[in-house]
């Protein structure tokens, strides 16, 4: 007799929204102190799954088979068993070593440090308001890595996966806005024609074996048809659309900030 049981599961996801900003007459951008209403969603009740009644079959006489037939039957059963086995999880990106610095990480992305050696800090808002100056000749506002440093803004260490829930409104308002920020290019595996790269706050991350915090690194995606060349130990500006884009890997943040439609300004 053969017993079969089937089960099902539901997975729900939530998303967050960000707020806007306005420009003052002095060339600064004042971010509105709006407080979006929290969204709540109750969990769906679990379905009661009733086990199937066992099937009954009549026992029939079995005709003896040859050794060759038994071998063929064994192969068929093995193939059915392998096809029923759940597919393995996708492989993780390979850990590579940069030819420029010797740092290791998946592709050209540095390994993020999110471990606290001492006591975990209490999260508290240290910078409730912020004014950012617009760059001349562009709609972008000037931002620094200090502005998006969560230790300085929120006394946050380590950075939890729900860090965005604690962001002040002025920081949330940057999401989707054009910004200009200065930093360094993390060592790449190609020297020319870069369509994307990791952008970090200082040369300590690039060359002296210091792992960055999650807020010390920004993923850069160049504008369509635009590329960049690797610049070693030289600061430069990047201008593009800033995104607060948290991504979780193994219950830890693997990315928090991203700039797309970018161009490099030397």
C-alpha positions in Angstrom: 0.0 0.0 0.0 1.2 3.5 -0.7 0.6 6.5 1.6 0.8 10.0 0.1 0.5 13.3 1.9 0.7 16.8 0.4 1.2 20.1 2.1 1.3 23.8 1.0 2.7 27.0 2.3 2.2 30.8 1.7 4.8 33.5 1.8 3.9 37.2 2.1 6.2 40.1 1.6 5.9 43.7 2.7 7.4 46.9 1.2 8.1 50.3 2.5 7.6 53.7 0.9 9.6 56.9 1.1 8.7 60.6 1.3 9.6 63.7 -0.8 11.5 66.9 -0.4 11.4 70.6 -1.4 13.9 73.3 -2.2 14.3 76.6 -0.2 15.3 80.0 -1.6 18.8 79.7 -0.2 19.8 76.8 -2.4 19.3 74.2 0.3 16.9 71.3 0.3 14.6 71.2 3.3 13.1 67.7 3.9 9.6 67.6 5.2 9.0 66.0 8.5 6.1 63.8 7.4 5.4 60.7 9.3 3.8 58.0 7.2 1.2 55.8 8.9 2.5 52.4 9.7 1.1 49.5 7.7 0.1 46.4 9.4 -1.1 43.2 8.0 -2.3 40.2 10.0 -1.0 36.8 9.2 -3.2 34.6 7.2 -4.7 31.7 9.2 -3.1 28.5 8.5 -5.1 26.0 6.5 -6.1 22.7 8.2 -4.6 20.0 6.1 -6.4 16.6 6.5 -4.3 13.6 5.8 -5.4 11.5 2.8 -7.0 8.2 3.6 -4.6 5.4 2.7 -5.3 3.8 -0.6 -6.1 0.1 -0.7 -5.0 -2.1 -3.5 -5.5 -5.7 -4.2 -2.4 -7.9 -4.0 -1.7 -9.7 -7.2 0.6 -12.5 -8.0 4.0 -11.4 -9.3 5.7 -13.2 -12.2 9.4 -13.8 -11.7 11.6 -11.5 -13.8 15.1 -11.8 -15.2 18.2 -10.0 -13.7 18.3 -7.7 -16.7 14.7 -6.6 -16.0 15.5 -6.0 -12.4 18.4 -3.8 -13.3 16.2 -1.8 -15.7 13.5 -1.4 -13.1 16.2 -0.2 -10.6 17.4 2.5 -13.0 13.8 3.7 -13.6 13.1 3.9 -9.8 16.4 5.8 -9.3 15.4 8.3 -12.1 12.0 8.8 -10.5 13.5 9.3 -7.1 16.0 11.9 -8.4 13.3 13.8 -10.2 11.2 14.0 -7.0 14.1 15.4 -5.0 13.8 19.2 -4.4 16.2 21.2 -6.5 19.3 22.5 -4.7 19.6 26.2 -3.6 21.3 28.4 -6.2 25.1 28.5 -5.6 26.5 31.5 -3.8 28.8 33.9 -5.7 32.4 32.7 -5.7 34.8 34.4 -3.3 37.5 36.1 -5.4 40.7 38.0 -4.7 41.3 41.4 -6.1 44.5 41.8 -8.1 44.8 45.4 -7.0 44.5 45.0 -3.2 44.3 41.4 -2.3 41.0 41.8 -0.5 38.5 39.0 -0.9 34.8 39.1 -1.6 32.1 37.9 -4.0 33.0 39.4 -7.3 34.1 43.0 -6.8 32.1 43.6 -3.6 33.9 43.9 -0.3 32.9 41.7 2.6 30.8 43.8 5.0 31.7 43.9 8.7 28.6 43.9 10.9 29.9 42.4 14.1 30.1 44.3 17.3 33.2 43.6 19.5 31.6 45.3 22.5 28.1 46.0 23.8 25.3 46.5 21.3 24.4 50.2 21.1 21.0 51.5 21.9 19.4 52.9 18.7 18.5 56.6 19.1 18.0 59.4 16.7 21.1 61.7 16.9 20.4 63.9 13.8 16.6 64.6 13.6 16.9 67.3 10.9 19.3 67.8 8.0 19.8 70.5 5.3 21.6 69.5 2.1 22.9 72.0 -0.5 22.1 71.7 -4.2 25.0 71.4 -6.6 25.2 74.3 -9.1 24.0 73.5 -12.6 22.3 70.3 -11.6 19.3 69.1 -9.6 21.4 66.8 -7.4 22.1 67.6 -3.8 25.5 67.2 -2.2 25.7 64.2 0.1 28.6 62.8 2.1 29.2 59.3 3.6 28.9 61.0 7.0 25.3 61.9 6.1 24.4 58.3 5.6 26.5 56.9 8.4 24.0 55.1 10.7 26.4 55.2 13.7 26.4 59.0 13.5 22.8 59.4 12.6 21.2 56.7 14.8 23.9 55.4 17.1 23.2 52.1 15.3 25.6 49.2 15.7 25.2 46.6 14.6 22.8 47.4 11.7 19.7 45.2 11.9 17.8 44.0 8.8 15.0 46.4 9.6 17.3 49.4 9.9 15.2 51.5 7.5 12.3 51.5 10.0 14.4 53.8 12.2 15.6 56.2 9.5 14.7 59.9 10.1 12.4 61.4 7.5 15.1 63.5 5.9 17.1 60.4 5.2 14.1 58.5 3.8 13.4 61.5 1.6 16.7 61.0 -0.3 15.4 57.7 -1.8 14.8 58.2 -5.5 16.4 61.7 -5.6 19.5 62.8 -7.6 22.6 63.1 -5.4 26.3 63.8 -5.8 28.8 62.1 -3.4 32.6 61.8 -3.2 34.5 58.6 -2.5 36.8 56.0 -3.9 36.4 53.0 -6.3 36.8 49.6 -4.7 39.3 47.5 -6.6 37.8 45.8 -9.6 38.7 42.8 -11.8 38.6 44.9 -14.9 40.3 48.2 -15.7 38.1 49.7 -18.4 34.5 49.7 -19.6 33.0 49.3 -16.1 29.2 49.4 -16.1 29.0 49.0 -12.4 31.3 49.0 -9.3 31.5 49.4 -5.6 31.9 52.9 -4.2 33.5 53.3 -0.7 34.2 56.1 1.6 38.0 55.9 2.1 41.2 54.2 1.0 41.3 52.2 4.2 38.5 50.1 2.8 40.3 49.9 -0.6 43.8 49.0 0.4 44.4 48.4 4.1 42.4 45.3 4.8 39.6 47.2 6.6 36.2 45.7 6.1 33.5 48.3 5.5 30.3 48.8 7.5 27.1 48.4 5.4 26.7 52.2 5.2 30.4 52.6 4.0 29.7 51.2 0.6 27.3 52.1 -2.2 26.6 50.0 -5.3 27.0 52.0 -8.5 25.3 51.3 -11.8 26.3 53.5 -14.7 23.8 55.2 -16.9 22.9 53.4 -20.1 25.6 53.7 -22.7 28.1 55.2 -20.1 31.1 53.3 -18.7 33.9 54.2 -16.3 37.6 53.2 -15.9 39.2 52.0 -12.7 40.7 54.8 -10.6 43.2 53.6 -8.0 43.5 55.6 -4.7 42.0 58.7 -6.3 38.8 60.4 -5.0 36.1 61.4 -7.4 32.4 62.3 -7.5 29.5 60.1 -8.6 26.2 61.6 -9.5 23.0 59.6 -10.0 19.7 58.5 -8.4 20.1 57.4 -4.8 18.2 54.4 -3.6 17.7 53.0 -0.1 17.6 49.4 -1.2 18.2 46.9 1.7 18.9 43.3 0.7 19.1 40.5 3.2 21.5 37.5 2.9 21.5 34.8 5.6 19.6 37.0 8.1 22.1 39.9 7.7 22.2 42.9 5.4 24.3 42.5 2.3 23.4 45.8 0.7 21.7 49.0 1.9 22.5 51.9 -0.6 22.6 52.0 -4.3 23.0 54.7 -7.0 21.8 54.0 -10.6 21.8 56.1 -13.8 25.2 57.2 -12.5 28.0 59.1 -14.1 31.6 59.7 -12.9 32.8 63.3 -12.4 36.6 63.5 -11.9 
